[in-house]
Amino acid sequence: MQHLVAQLENDPSLFHPDRLRQRLDALDLLDAHPPSIPQAASDACTELNRRANAINARLEAANAQLYAGIRKDIQRKDIEFGSIPDALLQLIHPHNNDAVKRNGMGYDYGIDYDYLDELIAGILQLEEPAAVELPRDSEQVFYQPTPARHIFTLIGLTALTSADVLIDLGSGLGHVPLLVSICTHARTIGIELEPSYVERARQCALSLNLNRITFLQQDARGADLSLGTVFYLYTPFTGSILSSVLDRLRHEAATRPIRICSYGPCTAVIANEPWLEPATALEAEADQMANRIALFHSRD
């Protein structure tokens, strides 16, 4: 522990804005290896504890300053037109490059969360309600947010423009609509049944001055889908609910071309819809297919 604290104290590069990942790694190390302070603590142990707490506080303060700066950039009027804040862009790009190196296609697999989720949590400052208000149907899937790296993959795959409206079916706390609104020119709509999630998402959008985003407390089976050009599903429901929503999307596709992005087990179900064709390569096995963002186009 003494070596770790000394190493962190003597590395001023840790406090550069673009070193977020390294700061988060350092915080994890400090948390995993706290100073051992016996009941009759020696002066040396007490001093090590003080130093560890001090470096921890400096790292947390650097992160808070970074998040606050990006929030201010988002809140500026010119960000309304889809210009990604430079500080956010610099932190996203290294991740994207790593993903390309890992698998050669730019896709990152799996449900694991990483430093980008810490970044987005710090920027959005969303807190999940202590309790949900509505009872959960057996076909409604327990909520968890889409990992941030997959949201950025979605944004890259869809190449959304000002002519697009992305509708997130089962939007939860709104991570996907919020990030799409921050990073693109598209309009976004989040449709979510749980009222407490919708209220938190609306508060976040308001605090960031995001004006091209709407959150609706509705059942996806009865919501107005007529404005959507791109639809996103992170397996918010299964069984008959999913079948009903896909049937509604099929009717929408009869009126105009649409695209569907999916993540999780619902991708295998969507891949079997004859009115859709995949725009990205799909894995052969359903469990592998579920581990990355998939994009489908409606057939002509």
The 8 nearest C-alpha neighbors of each residue, nearest first, counted from 0:
[[1, 3, 2, 4, 34, 32, 33, 29],
 [0, 2, 4, 3, 5, 47, 34, 6],
 [3, 1, 5, 0, 4, 6, 7, 8],
 [4, 2, 0, 6, 5, 1, 7, 29],
 [5, 3, 7, 1, 6, 2, 51, 8],
 [6, 4, 8, 2, 3, 7, 1, 9],
 [5, 7, 3, 9, 4, 8, 2, 10],
 [8, 6, 4, 10, 9, 5, 3, 54],
 [7, 9, 5, 6, 10, 4, 54, 11],
 [10, 8, 6, 7, 11, 5, 4, 12],
 [9, 11, 7, 12, 8, 13, 6, 14],
 [12, 10, 13, 14, 9, 8, 15, 7],
 [13, 11, 14, 10, 15, 18, 9, 16],
 [14, 12, 11, 15, 18, 10, 22, 21],
 [13, 15, 12, 11, 61, 16, 18, 58],
 [14, 16, 12, 18, 17, 13, 11, 19],
 [17, 15, 18, 14, 65, 19, 61, 86],
 [16, 18, 15, 19, 90, 89, 86, 20],
 [19, 17, 21, 20, 16, 15, 13, 22],
 [18, 20, 22, 21, 17, 23, 16, 62],
 [19, 21, 23, 22, 18, 114, 24, 17],
 [20, 22, 24, 18, 19, 23, 25, 13],
 [23, 21, 25, 19, 24, 20, 13, 26],
 [22, 24, 26, 20, 25, 21, 19, 27],
 [23, 25, 21, 27, 22, 26, 20, 28],
 [26, 24, 22, 28, 23, 27, 21, 29],
 [25, 27, 23, 29, 28, 24, 30, 22],
 [26, 28, 30, 24, 25, 29, 31, 23],
 [29, 27, 31, 25, 30, 26, 32, 24],
 [30, 28, 26, 32, 31, 27, 33, 25],
 [29, 31, 27, 28, 32, 33, 26, 25],
 [30, 32, 28, 29, 27, 33, 26, 34],
 [33, 31, 29, 30, 28, 0, 34, 35],
 [34, 32, 30, 29, 31, 35, 0, 48],
 [35, 33, 48, 36, 0, 32, 47, 44],
 [34, 36, 33, 37, 44, 48, 32, 0],
 [35, 37, 40, 34, 44, 38, 45, 48],
 [38, 36, 40, 39, 35, 41, 44, 34],
 [37, 39, 40, 36, 41, 35, 44, 45],
 [40, 38, 37, 41, 36, 42, 44, 45],
 [41, 39, 37, 38, 36, 44, 45, 42],
 [40, 42, 44, 43, 45, 39, 37, 36],
 [41, 43, 45, 44, 46, 40, 47, 39],
 [42, 44, 46, 41, 45, 47, 40, 48],
 [45, 43, 47, 41, 46, 42, 36, 40],
 [44, 46, 42, 48, 43, 47, 41, 49],
 [47, 45, 49, 43, 48, 44, 42, 50],
 [48, 46, 44, 50, 49, 45, 51, 43],
 [47, 49, 51, 45, 46, 50, 34, 52],
 [48, 50, 46, 52, 47, 51, 53, 45],
 [51, 49, 53, 47, 52, 48, 46, 54],
 [50, 52, 48, 54, 53, 49, 4, 47],
 [53, 51, 55, 49, 50, 54, 56, 48],
 [52, 54, 50, 56, 55, 51, 49, 57],
 [55, 53, 57, 51, 56, 52, 58, 50],
 [54, 56, 52, 58, 53, 57, 51, 59],
 [55, 57, 59, 53, 54, 58, 60, 52],
 [58, 56, 54, 60, 59, 55, 61, 53],
 [57, 59, 61, 55, 60, 56, 22, 54],
 [60, 58, 56, 62, 61, 57, 63, 55],
 [59, 61, 63, 57, 62, 58, 56, 64],
 [62, 60, 58, 64, 59, 63, 57, 14],
 [61, 63, 65, 59, 64, 60, 66, 58],
 [64, 62, 60, 66, 65, 61, 67, 59],
 [63, 65, 67, 61, 62, 66, 60, 68],
 [64, 66, 62, 68, 63, 67, 61, 16],
 [67, 65, 122, 63, 69, 68, 64, 121],
 [68, 66, 70, 64, 65, 69, 63, 71],
 [69, 67, 71, 65, 70, 66, 64, 72],
 [68, 70, 72, 66, 71, 67, 73, 65],
 [69, 71, 67, 73, 68, 72, 122, 66],
 [72, 70, 74, 68, 69, 73, 67, 75],
 [73, 71, 69, 75, 74, 70, 84, 68],
 [74, 72, 70, 71, 75, 78, 69, 207],
 [73, 75, 207, 71, 208, 72, 70, 76],
 [76, 74, 72, 73, 78, 77, 71, 79],
 [75, 77, 78, 79, 74, 73, 208, 80],
 [78, 76, 79, 75, 80, 82, 81, 73],
 [77, 79, 82, 80, 76, 73, 81, 75],
 [80, 78, 77, 76, 81, 209, 210, 75],
 [81, 79, 78, 184, 77, 82, 183, 76],
 [80, 82, 183, 184, 182, 78, 79, 181],
 [81, 83, 78, 80, 84, 182, 183, 77],
 [82, 84, 182, 81, 85, 88, 181, 87],
 [85, 83, 87, 86, 72, 88, 82, 69],
 [86, 84, 88, 87, 89, 83, 69, 82],
 [87, 85, 89, 88, 84, 90, 69, 17],
 [88, 86, 90, 84, 85, 89, 91, 69],
 [87, 89, 85, 91, 90, 86, 84, 92],
 [90, 88, 86, 87, 92, 91, 85, 17],
 [89, 91, 87, 88, 92, 17, 93, 86],
 [92, 90, 88, 94, 89, 93, 87, 95],
 [91, 93, 95, 94, 89, 90, 88, 96],
 [94, 92, 96, 95, 91, 97, 90, 89],
 [95, 93, 97, 92, 96, 91, 98, 90],
 [96, 94, 92, 98, 97, 93, 99, 91],
 [95, 97, 93, 99, 98, 94, 92, 100],
 [98, 96, 94, 100, 95, 99, 101, 93],
 [99, 97, 95, 101, 105, 96, 100, 107],
 [98, 100, 105, 103, 96, 97, 101, 104],
 [99, 101, 97, 98, 103, 102, 96, 105],
 [102, 100, 98, 99, 103, 97, 107, 105],
 [101, 103, 104, 99, 100, 98, 105, 106],
 [102, 104, 99, 100, 105, 101, 98, 106],
 [105, 103, 106, 99, 102, 98, 100, 101],
 [104, 106, 99, 98, 103, 107, 102, 95],
 [105, 107, 104, 98, 108, 102, 99, 152],
 [108, 106, 98, 291, 105, 109, 149, 148],
 [109, 107, 291, 290, 106, 110, 149, 111],
 [108, 110, 290, 111, 291, 107, 289, 112],
 [109, 111, 112, 146, 290, 108, 145, 291],
 [112, 110, 109, 113, 146, 108, 148, 145],
 [111, 113, 146, 116, 110, 114, 147, 115],
 [114, 112, 115, 116, 111, 117, 146, 148],
 [113, 115, 117, 116, 20, 118, 23, 112],
 [116, 114, 118, 117, 113, 147, 119, 148],
 [115, 117, 119, 118, 114, 147, 113, 120],
 [118, 116, 114, 120, 115, 119, 121, 113],
 [117, 119, 115, 121, 116, 120, 114, 122],
 [118, 120, 122, 116, 121, 117, 123, 115],
 [121, 119, 117, 123, 124, 118, 122, 116],
 [120, 122, 118, 119, 124, 66, 123, 117],
 [121, 123, 119, 66, 120, 124, 70, 118],
 [122, 124, 120, 125, 121, 119, 203, 70],
 [125, 123, 121, 120, 122, 126, 203, 119],
 [126, 124, 123, 120, 127, 203, 199, 172],
 [125, 127, 128, 124, 199, 172, 120, 129],
 [126, 128, 129, 125, 172, 196, 199, 130],
 [129, 127, 130, 126, 195, 131, 196, 199],
 [128, 130, 127, 131, 126, 195, 132, 196],
 [131, 129, 128, 132, 127, 195, 133, 196],
 [132, 130, 133, 195, 128, 193, 129, 134],
 [131, 133, 130, 193, 134, 195, 194, 135],
 [132, 134, 131, 193, 135, 194, 192, 195],
 [135, 133, 136, 132, 131, 193, 137, 139],
 [134, 136, 139, 133, 137, 138, 140, 141],
 [135, 137, 139, 138, 134, 140, 236, 133],
 [136, 138, 139, 135, 140, 237, 236, 238],
 [139, 137, 237, 136, 236, 238, 140, 240],
 [140, 138, 236, 136, 137, 235, 135, 237],
 [139, 141, 236, 235, 142, 138, 234, 237],
 [140, 142, 139, 143, 235, 135, 236, 138],
 [143, 141, 140, 171, 144, 235, 139, 169],
 [142, 144, 145, 141, 171, 146, 140, 233],
 [145, 143, 146, 142, 174, 171, 172, 173],
 [144, 146, 147, 143, 149, 150, 233, 174],
 [147, 145, 149, 148, 112, 144, 116, 110],
 [146, 148, 150, 149, 116, 115, 145, 151],
 [147, 149, 151, 150, 146, 152, 115, 107],
 [150, 148, 152, 147, 151, 146, 153, 292],
 [149, 151, 153, 147, 152, 148, 175, 154],
 [150, 152, 154, 148, 153, 149, 155, 147],
 [153, 151, 149, 155, 150, 154, 156, 148],
 [154, 152, 150, 156, 151, 155, 157, 149],
 [153, 155, 151, 152, 157, 156, 158, 150],
 [154, 156, 152, 153, 158, 157, 151, 159],
 [157, 155, 153, 154, 158, 152, 294, 159],
 [156, 158, 159, 154, 155, 153, 294, 229],
 [159, 157, 155, 156, 154, 160, 183, 153],
 [158, 160, 157, 185, 163, 183, 154, 161],
 [161, 159, 185, 162, 184, 163, 158, 183],
 [160, 162, 185, 184, 163, 186, 159, 183],
 [163, 161, 160, 185, 164, 159, 186, 184],
 [164, 162, 185, 161, 160, 228, 159, 165],
 [163, 165, 186, 227, 228, 187, 185, 229],
 [164, 166, 229, 187, 230, 227, 188, 228],
 [165, 167, 188, 230, 227, 189, 187, 168],
 [168, 166, 231, 189, 170, 230, 169, 190],
 [169, 167, 190, 232, 170, 231, 166, 219],
 [168, 170, 191, 235, 190, 171, 167, 232],
 [169, 171, 189, 173, 167, 191, 168, 190],
 [172, 170, 173, 196, 169, 191, 142, 197],
 [171, 173, 196, 200, 174, 170, 199, 197],
 [172, 174, 170, 200, 171, 176, 175, 177],
 [173, 175, 177, 176, 172, 178, 144, 145],
 [174, 176, 178, 177, 173, 179, 150, 167],
 [177, 175, 179, 187, 173, 178, 174, 180],
 [176, 178, 180, 174, 175, 179, 173, 181],
 [179, 177, 181, 180, 175, 176, 182, 174],
 [178, 180, 176, 182, 181, 177, 183, 175],
 [181, 179, 177, 178, 182, 183, 176, 187],
 [182, 180, 178, 179, 183, 81, 177, 83],
 [181, 183, 83, 179, 81, 180, 178, 82],
 [184, 182, 81, 185, 179, 180, 181, 159],
 [183, 185, 81, 161, 160, 80, 186, 180],
 [186, 184, 161, 163, 160, 183, 164, 159],
 [185, 187, 164, 211, 212, 165, 163, 180],
 [186, 188, 165, 212, 176, 164, 166, 180],
 [189, 187, 166, 213, 214, 212, 165, 167],
 [188, 190, 214, 167, 170, 166, 215, 176],
 [191, 189, 215, 168, 169, 170, 217, 214],
 [192, 190, 169, 216, 170, 217, 193, 171],
 [191, 193, 217, 216, 218, 194, 190, 169],
 [192, 194, 196, 195, 191, 133, 197, 132],
 [195, 193, 197, 196, 216, 198, 192, 132],
 [194, 196, 198, 197, 193, 199, 131, 128],
 [197, 195, 172, 199, 198, 194, 193, 171],
 [196, 198, 194, 200, 195, 199, 201, 216],
 [197, 199, 201, 195, 200, 196, 194, 202],
 [200, 198, 202, 196, 201, 197, 203, 195],
 [199, 201, 197, 203, 172, 173, 202, 198],
 [202, 200, 198, 204, 203, 199, 197, 205],
 [203, 201, 205, 199, 200, 204, 206, 198],
 [202, 204, 206, 200, 205, 201, 199, 207],
 [205, 203, 201, 209, 207, 206, 202, 208],
 [206, 204, 208, 202, 203, 207, 201, 209],
 [205, 207, 203, 204, 208, 202, 74, 209],
 [206, 208, 74, 204, 205, 209, 73, 203],
 [209, 207, 205, 74, 206, 210, 204, 73],
 [210, 208, 204, 207, 211, 205, 212, 79],
 [209, 211, 212, 208, 79, 204, 205, 213],
 [212, 210, 186, 209, 187, 180, 213, 185],
 [211, 213, 187, 210, 188, 186, 209, 180],
 [214, 212, 188, 189, 187, 215, 211, 201],
 [215, 213, 189, 188, 190, 197, 201, 216],
 [214, 216, 190, 217, 189, 191, 213, 197],
 [217, 215, 191, 192, 194, 190, 197, 193],
 [218, 216, 192, 191, 215, 190, 222, 219],
 [217, 219, 192, 220, 221, 222, 191, 216],
 [220, 218, 222, 221, 217, 168, 190, 244],
 [221, 219, 218, 244, 222, 243, 240, 247],
 [220, 222, 219, 218, 223, 217, 244, 224],
 [223, 221, 219, 220, 224, 218, 217, 190],
 [222, 224, 225, 221, 226, 219, 220, 227],
 [225, 223, 226, 227, 222, 251, 166, 248],
 [224, 226, 227, 223, 251, 228, 254, 222],
 [227, 225, 224, 164, 228, 223, 166, 165],
 [228, 226, 164, 229, 225, 224, 166, 165],
 [227, 229, 257, 164, 163, 165, 258, 226],
 [230, 228, 165, 258, 227, 259, 257, 164],
 [231, 229, 259, 166, 165, 167, 260, 258],
 [232, 230, 167, 260, 261, 259, 168, 166],
 [233, 231, 261, 234, 168, 167, 260, 235],
 [232, 234, 262, 235, 261, 263, 231, 145],
 [233, 235, 265, 236, 232, 263, 264, 262],
 [236, 234, 140, 169, 233, 139, 232, 237],
 [237, 235, 139, 140, 138, 234, 241, 240],
 [236, 238, 241, 138, 240, 139, 239, 234],
 [239, 237, 241, 240, 138, 242, 236, 243],
 [238, 240, 242, 241, 243, 237, 138, 244],
 [241, 239, 243, 242, 238, 237, 236, 244],
 [240, 242, 237, 244, 243, 239, 238, 236],
 [243, 241, 239, 245, 240, 244, 246, 238],
 [242, 244, 246, 240, 241, 245, 239, 247],
 [245, 243, 247, 241, 246, 220, 242, 248],
 [246, 244, 248, 242, 247, 243, 241, 249],
 [247, 245, 249, 243, 244, 248, 242, 250],
 [246, 248, 244, 250, 245, 249, 243, 251],
 [247, 249, 251, 245, 250, 246, 252, 244],
 [250, 248, 252, 246, 247, 251, 245, 253],
 [249, 251, 247, 253, 248, 252, 246, 254],
 [250, 252, 248, 253, 249, 254, 247, 255],
 [253, 251, 249, 255, 254, 250, 256, 257],
 [252, 254, 250, 251, 255, 249, 256, 299],
 [253, 255, 252, 251, 250, 256, 225, 257],
 [256, 254, 252, 253, 257, 251, 228, 297],
 [255, 257, 252, 297, 258, 254, 228, 299],
 [258, 256, 228, 297, 252, 229, 296, 255],
 [257, 259, 296, 229, 295, 297, 228, 230],
 [258, 260, 230, 295, 229, 294, 231, 261],
 [261, 259, 294, 231, 293, 230, 295, 232],
 [260, 262, 232, 293, 266, 231, 233, 292],
 [263, 261, 233, 292, 289, 291, 266, 232],
 [262, 264, 289, 265, 234, 233, 266, 290],
 [265, 263, 289, 266, 267, 234, 262, 286],
 [264, 266, 234, 268, 267, 263, 269, 262],
 [267, 265, 269, 264, 268, 261, 289, 270],
 [266, 268, 270, 265, 269, 285, 264, 288],
 [269, 267, 265, 266, 270, 271, 272, 264],
 [268, 270, 266, 271, 272, 267, 265, 245],
 [269, 271, 267, 268, 272, 266, 277, 275],
 [272, 270, 269, 268, 273, 267, 275, 266],
 [271, 273, 269, 270, 274, 275, 268, 276],
 [274, 272, 275, 271, 276, 270, 298, 269],
 [273, 275, 298, 272, 297, 276, 249, 252],
 [276, 274, 297, 273, 298, 296, 272, 295],
 [275, 277, 296, 295, 297, 298, 278, 274],
 [276, 278, 295, 279, 294, 296, 275, 280],
 [277, 279, 295, 294, 296, 276, 280, 293],
 [280, 278, 277, 294, 293, 281, 295, 156],
 [279, 281, 282, 278, 277, 293, 294, 288],
 [282, 280, 288, 279, 283, 293, 277, 270],
 [281, 283, 288, 284, 287, 280, 285, 289],
 [282, 284, 281, 285, 288, 287, 286, 280],
 [285, 283, 287, 286, 282, 288, 267, 281],
 [286, 284, 288, 287, 267, 289, 283, 264],
 [287, 285, 289, 288, 284, 290, 264, 263],
 [288, 286, 289, 284, 285, 290, 282, 283],
 [287, 289, 282, 285, 286, 290, 281, 284],
 [290, 288, 263, 264, 286, 287, 291, 262],
 [291, 289, 109, 108, 287, 288, 263, 110],
 [290, 292, 108, 289, 262, 293, 109, 107],
 [291, 293, 262, 261, 149, 153, 260, 294],
 [294, 292, 261, 260, 279, 291, 262, 295],
 [293, 295, 260, 278, 279, 259, 277, 261],
 [294, 296, 277, 278, 259, 276, 258, 275],
 [297, 295, 258, 276, 275, 257, 298, 277],
 [296, 298, 275, 257, 256, 274, 258, 252],
 [297, 299, 275, 274, 296, 276, 256, 252],
 [298, 297, 256, 274, 253, 252, 255, 296]]
